[in-house]
Amino acid sequence: MKKERVLITGGAGFLGSHLCDRFIKEGYHVIAMDNLITGDLSNIEHLFKHPDFEFYHHDVSTFVHVPGELKYILHFASPASPIDYLKIPIQTLKVGSLGIHNLLGLARVKKSRILIASTSEVYGDPLVHPQPEEYYGNVNPAGPRGVYDEAKRFQEAMTMAYHTYHSLDTRIVRIFNTYGPRMRLNDGRVLPAFIGQALRGEDLTVFGDGSQTRSFCYVSDQVEGIFRLLMSDYHFPVNIGNPDEITILQFAEEIIKLTGTQQKIIRRPLPQDDPKQRQPDITRAKELLGWEPKVSRAEGLKITYEYFKSLSRDLLFQRDYKNFEKYVR
């Protein structure tokens, strides 16, 4: 029997690679597409010899062609950390505009169901807490984070337009902070930044007074929520994240306890437009998908810490970009 085929853009990235694993496990033929601007082939090299896996080295901001039938398309191609989208702002905007246009067009031609990865960043620095899907957000389009926030907001609007005017079968997932193995150690997000600093013997950098909050979802829970949403009949955005909220200062203290290090916590000015609160309202996911996170932060952090400890010393001390700590979120 011929297997159904799924295209996963950003397939060599953190979340994309875990989705490749999940769809292989579910019995699909997986095509991963990535231009490797932030993705890494090491995330998917274990799949290269699998008979139901293909990799296309390609930028989705240009014309996208995949021969044969496609049952599903999952669009996860985008820089997703402050370091990335501040270093490559134009590419970030292009993948959220030209890229989504190309993939929606491909889905229309192939008669595929398409799920797009949006983000909690569409809520900006929220004035409503926790954030439900009905909240429109508080976003500064001309600020340093605007290239990412507005790319994702446009992506949602374009997806809904294709659903409304072309009757395209679409899904939109709003992803809240997700963590786990295969994250890049120095990508600028708060969790790998803290663990990386602890492993290097550096003091942990907290921005502002540390009272800003985040809610961390382990990657296996995130993938399960995405999979359930794809298989549902719901076309509007759905928050997938863990509502277990914690302040950044408390989180830094958890990392110090986890790693058994003796680092101090040092303070730096809060970056412009950095969200003060981030917590998903997951009522919709519970009611529509029967989904809620299962992995506790303590359990997930232990697994993630062991992964980062296994990295080579060269990678541990690598700095991909200048002043990366400035952009931690």
Sequence and secondary structure as in RCSB ss.txt:
>XXXX:A:sequence
MKKERVLITGGAGFLGSHLCDRFIKEGYHVIAMDNLITGDLSNIEHLFKHPDFEFYHHDVSTFVHVPGELKYILH
FASPASPIDYLKIPIQTLKVGSLGIHNLLGLARVKKSRILIASTSEVYGDPLVHPQPEEYYGNVNPAGPRGVYDE
AKRFQEAMTMAYHTYHSLDTRIVRIFNTYGPRMRLNDGRVLPAFIGQALRGEDLTVFGDGSQTRSFCYVSDQVEG
IFRLLMSDYHFPVNIGNPDEITILQFAEEIIKLTGTQQKIIRRPLPQDDPKQRQPDITRAKELLGWEPKVSRAEG
LKITYEYFKSLSRDLLFQRDYKNFEKYVR
>XXXX:A:secstr
    EEEEETTTSHHHHHHHHHHHHTT EEEEEE  SS  GGGTGGGTT TTEEEEE  TTS     S  SEEEE
  S  SHHHHHHSHHHHHHIIIIIHHHHHHHHHHHT EEEEEEEGGGGBS SSSSB TT   B  TTSTTHHHHH
HHHHHHHHHHHHHHHH   EEEEEE  EE TT  TTSS HHHHHHHHHHTT  EEEETTS  EEE EEHHHHHHH
HHHHHTSS  S EEES   EEEHHHHHHHHHHHHT    EEEE   TT  S   B  HHHHHHH     S HHHH
HHHHHHHHHTS HHHHT  SSTTGGGG  
